[in-house]
Amino acid sequence: MTILIAYDGSEDAKAAIAFAGPLLKGQRAVVLTVWERAVAVPVGLMMPVGQSAQEEEAMREAMARLAAEGAELARQAGLDATPRAEVHPAAVWSSIVEVADELDATLIVTGTRGLGGLTSLLVGSTANRVLHHADRPVLVVPAPKT
């Protein structure tokens, strides 16, 4: 059994790991951080963002560190976790579904809201899209109460 955990560093993503860890203790998990290489423009369309090689490498390193942070949290929560960072040209949800398919993940775990900002407002929530496009079970953990 392999669990795929979507992780962006948000409090919701941390809450999802904290919930899933004890529930799925000892299971293999891949903690996925996705870098979306696009920005939203006012009419809701997506446009690729041009970046220099140095900027792209810096972003890759930052995403790898973020995935490693999430994997460490997952290990502390009781999972046998490894980090994975991906670059996707358009949509985070699509990358999550694709990686879940590649891994033949038994379950996808995600929080309800992440750090998507304007993109999430314009094109809908990542968790909602994963839930409706994945062909495997999805555990959506609600936001922690504040």
Buried (B, 14 or more C-beta within 10 A) or exposed (E): EBBBBBBBBBBBBBBBBBBBBEBBEEBBBBBBBBBBBBEBEEEEEBEEEEEEEEEBEEBBEBBBBBBBBBBBBBBEBBBBBBBBBBEBEBBBBBBBBBBBEEBEBBBBBBBBBBEBEEBBEBBBBBBBBBBEBBEEEBBBBEEBEE
